[in-house]
């Protein structure tokens, strides 16, 4: 599994993830979980980087799970459950992922593990995400954007794109799920390069025309966009071509089986080195202008968060309280945030 050589860029990206983002210390216990679909170049890079810091490193590899989150619980092996609850650093690469399962929640509740959500990460994506920008500059943009959204709590927000998306809602910062910078404390950290834009669920209204979908063990571009009409809850779907049945089934499952559920979150990709390739969901949603629209039941209500499909739109523009914040993927306001983003773009290095 670890016999194949990796190039210096992949090795460097793995080192940055383990050392500079996970803040792994000598002697800590590191767990890398993967499945039969995982890019072994990523596993090798993380193994090498971890072994340079500590000899307490384990890779646990199993079959791909058929479902994500709470629906994955019956398929999680006892050895995996034990490992999840007994490590200091855990990088999850398997796709579908364990986050949201009861076994995952029990492991995190121990208060020991710094967990990194990176399912389906490829070596090419890891290189672009971790080596093309100055991480301090990227995290400064993410934190400033987060802080701006907190100050705008309750204010109206509008998202549009050239594909016909036009949706409005009031911002709500009371349920942001986790941060996406450095893993400096036990708990959940998401892959860098995106900012959550959380809505007041009942205020979401308009049309979202999505171009791809991630649900359970499938991430796929759509042969034609699916138009999602929302008024509080998702009201109707149209388009999608041959994938329409899959999209409808995924949304009904995420909504608890009775309806399509809500728009649980929007995101804003802010990583200028990320590319949308249609093969790595995590990288696609971090490219400038891209938005992962999470659907289903919110994780803070009973039965919520067990699973939810994520759909993706591109080239988005964002307004908050009437002021344009993002113009086709480029941050333009407020001035201080726009200047920070300009600095981040200017420092972009080739992958």
Residue pairs with C-beta under 8 A, 6 or more apart in sequence:
1 40
1 43
1 59
1 61
2 40
2 43
2 44
2 47
2 59
4 40
4 41
4 44
6 14
6 41
6 44
6 45
6 48
6 123
9 127
9 131
9 351
10 41
10 42
10 44
10 45
10 123
10 126
10 127
11 45
11 48
11 49
12 127
12 130
12 131
13 45
13 123
13 126
13 127
13 129
13 130
13 131
14 42
14 44
14 45
14 46
14 48
14 49
14 126
15 45
15 48
15 49
15 52
16 130
16 131
16 135
17 45
17 46
17 49
17 91
17 116
17 118
17 126
17 130
18 24
18 30
18 46
18 49
18 50
18 53
18 89
18 91
19 49
19 53
20 135
20 182
21 116
21 130
21 135
21 182
21 183
21 189
21 192
22 89
22 91
22 114
22 116
22 182
22 183
23 114
23 182
23 183
23 184
24 30
24 50
24 53
24 54
24 88
24 89
25 53
25 54
25 88
26 53
26 54
27 54
27 56
28 53
28 54
28 56
28 88
28 89
29 54
29 56
29 57
29 58
29 86
29 87
29 88
29 89
30 50
30 53
30 54
30 56
30 57
30 58
30 87
30 88
30 89
30 90
30 91
31 58
31 60
31 83
31 84
31 87
31 89
31 90
31 91
32 43
32 46
32 47
32 50
32 57
32 58
32 59
32 60
32 90
32 91
32 93
33 59
33 60
33 61
33 62
33 80
33 83
33 84
33 90
33 91
33 92
33 93
33 94
33 98
34 40
34 43
34 59
34 60
34 61
34 93
34 94
35 61
35 62
35 63
35 64
35 65
35 93
35 94
35 95
36 61
36 62
36 63
36 64
37 64
37 94
37 95
37 120
38 61
38 93
38 94
38 95
38 120
39 93
39 121
39 122
39 123
41 122
41 123
42 93
42 121
42 122
42 123
42 126
43 59
43 61
43 93
45 123
45 126
46 91
46 93
47 57
47 59
50 57
50 89
51 57
58 83
58 87
60 79
60 80
60 83
62 77
62 80
62 94
64 94
64 95
64 96
64 217
65 72
65 75
65 76
65 94
65 96
65 97
65 98
65 217
66 72
66 75
66 96
66 216
66 217
67 75
67 96
67 216
67 217
67 307
68 96
68 97
68 98
68 99
68 100
68 216
68 217
68 307
69 96
69 97
69 98
69 99
69 100
69 101
69 305
69 306
69 307
69 308
70 100
70 101
70 102
70 305
70 306
70 307
71 216
71 306
71 307
72 96
72 97
72 98
72 101
73 101
73 102
73 103
76 98
76 101
76 103
80 98
80 103
81 103
81 106
81 107
84 90
84 98
84 103
84 104
84 107
84 113
85 106
85 107
85 110
85 113
86 112
87 112
87 113
88 112
88 113
88 114
89 113
89 114
89 116
89 183
90 107
90 113
90 114
90 115
90 116
91 116
91 118
92 98
92 99
92 115
92 116
92 117
92 118
92 119
93 118
93 119
93 120
93 121
94 119
95 119
95 120
95 217
95 219
96 119
96 216
96 217
97 117
97 119
98 104
99 115
99 117
99 188
100 299
100 305
100 306
100 307
107 113
107 115
108 115
108 186
108 187
108 188
111 186
112 186
113 186
114 183
114 184
114 185
114 186
114 187
114 189
115 183
115 187
115 188
115 189
116 183
116 189
116 190
116 191
117 178
117 188
117 189
117 190
117 191
118 191
118 282
119 282
120 219
120 280
120 281
120 282
121 191
121 280
121 282
121 283
122 279
122 280
122 283
124 277
124 280
124 351
125 274
125 277
125 280
125 282
125 283
127 351
128 273
128 274
128 275
128 283
128 351
129 191
129 192
129 193
129 271
129 273
129 274
129 283
129 286
130 192
131 273
131 349
131 351
132 272
132 273
132 348
132 349
132 350
132 351
133 271
133 272
133 273
133 344
133 347
133 348
133 349
134 344
134 347
135 192
137 340
137 343
137 344
137 347
138 192
138 193
138 270
138 271
138 344
139 181
139 182
139 192
140 340
140 344
141 270
141 331
141 337
141 340
141 341
141 344
142 180
142 181
142 192
142 193
142 194
142 195
142 270
143 181
144 336
144 337
144 340
145 195
145 268
145 270
145 331
145 337
146 176
146 179
146 195
146 196
148 320
148 325
148 334
148 337
149 171
149 173
149 195
149 197
149 198
149 320
150 173
152 171
152 320
152 321
153 171
153 172
153 173
153 174
154 170
154 171
154 172
154 200
155 170
155 171
155 320
155 321
156 168
156 169
156 170
156 171
156 320
156 321
156 322
157 168
157 169
157 170
157 171
157 197
157 199
157 318
157 319
157 320
157 321
158 166
158 167
158 168
158 318
158 319
159 165
159 166
159 167
159 168
159 197
159 208
159 266
159 291
159 316
159 317
159 318
159 319
160 166
160 167
160 316
160 317
161 209
161 289
161 313
161 314
161 315
161 316
161 317
161 328
162 315
162 328
163 209
163 211
163 225
163 313
163 314
163 315
164 207
164 209
164 225
164 227
165 206
165 207
165 208
165 209
165 313
165 316
166 206
166 207
167 204
167 205
167 206
167 207
167 208
167 230
167 263
168 203
168 204
168 205
168 206
169 199
169 200
169 203
169 204
169 205
169 263
170 199
170 200
170 203
171 197
171 198
171 199
171 200
171 320
172 198
172 199
172 200
172 201
173 198
174 198
175 198
175 298
175 299
175 300
176 196
176 198
177 188
177 190
177 196
177 265
177 299
178 187
178 188
178 189
178 190
179 189
179 190
180 189
180 190
180 191
180 192
180 193
180 194
180 195
181 189
181 192
182 189
183 189
191 282
191 286
192 271
192 286
193 269
193 270
193 271
193 274
193 286
194 267
194 268
194 269
194 270
194 271
194 285
194 286
194 292
195 267
195 268
195 270
196 265
196 266
196 267
197 265
197 266
197 267
197 268
197 291
197 318
198 265
198 266
199 263
199 265
199 266
201 232
201 262
201 263
201 264
201 298
202 232
203 232
204 230
204 231
204 232
204 262
204 263
205 230
205 231
205 232
206 229
206 230
207 227
207 228
207 229
207 230
208 227
208 228
208 230
208 263
208 293
208 311
208 313
209 225
209 226
209 227
209 228
209 239
209 313
210 222
210 225
210 226
210 228
210 293
210 311
210 312
210 313
211 221
211 222
211 225
211 311
211 312
211 313
211 314
212 219
212 220
212 221
212 222
212 278
212 281
212 284
212 311
212 312
213 219
213 220
213 222
213 226
213 243
213 246
213 247
213 250
213 309
213 310
213 311
213 312
214 281
214 292
214 309
214 310
214 311
214 312
215 246
215 250
215 253
215 254
215 307
215 309
215 310
216 250
216 307
218 246
219 279
219 281
220 243
220 246
221 278
222 239
222 240
222 241
222 243
222 247
223 240
223 241
223 242
223 243
224 239
224 240
224 241
225 239
225 240
226 237
226 238
226 239
226 240
226 243
226 244
226 247
226 311
227 237
227 238
227 239
228 234
228 236
228 237
228 293
228 295
228 311
229 235
229 236
229 237
229 238
230 263
232 262
233 255
233 259
233 260
233 261
233 262
234 251
234 255
234 259
234 260
234 261
234 262
234 263
234 295
235 260
237 244
237 247
237 248
237 251
237 260
240 247
247 309
247 311
250 309
251 260
251 261
251 295
251 296
251 309
252 258
252 259
252 260
253 296
253 307
253 309
254 260
254 261
254 295
254 296
254 297
254 307
254 308
254 309
255 261
255 262
255 295
255 296
255 297
256 296
256 297
256 303
260 295
261 295
261 296
261 297
261 308
262 295
262 296
262 297
262 298
263 293
263 294
263 295
264 294
264 295
264 296
264 297
264 298
264 299
264 304
264 308
265 292
265 293
265 294
266 291
266 292
266 293
266 294
267 285
267 290
267 291
267 292
267 293
268 291
268 316
268 318
268 326
269 285
269 286
269 287
269 288
269 289
269 290
269 291
269 329
270 286
270 288
270 331
270 341
270 344
271 286
271 287
271 288
272 288
272 344
272 345
272 348
273 348
273 349
273 351
274 283
274 284
274 286
274 287
274 288
274 290
275 283
275 287
276 283
276 284
276 287
276 290
276 314
277 283
277 284
278 284
281 292
281 310
281 312
284 290
284 312
285 291
285 292
285 310
285 312
287 314
287 329
288 329
288 330
289 314
289 315
289 316
289 326
289 328
289 329
289 330
290 312
290 313
290 314
290 316
290 329
291 312
291 313
291 314
291 316
292 310
292 311
292 312
293 310
293 311
293 312
293 313
294 308
294 309
294 310
295 308
295 309
295 310
295 311
296 304
296 307
296 308
296 309
297 303
297 304
297 305
297 306
297 308
298 304
298 305
299 305
315 328
315 329
316 326
316 328
316 329
317 324
317 326
317 327
317 328
318 324
318 325
318 326
319 325
323 333
323 334
324 332
324 333
325 331
325 332
325 333
325 334
325 337
326 332
330 341
331 337
331 338
331 341
332 338
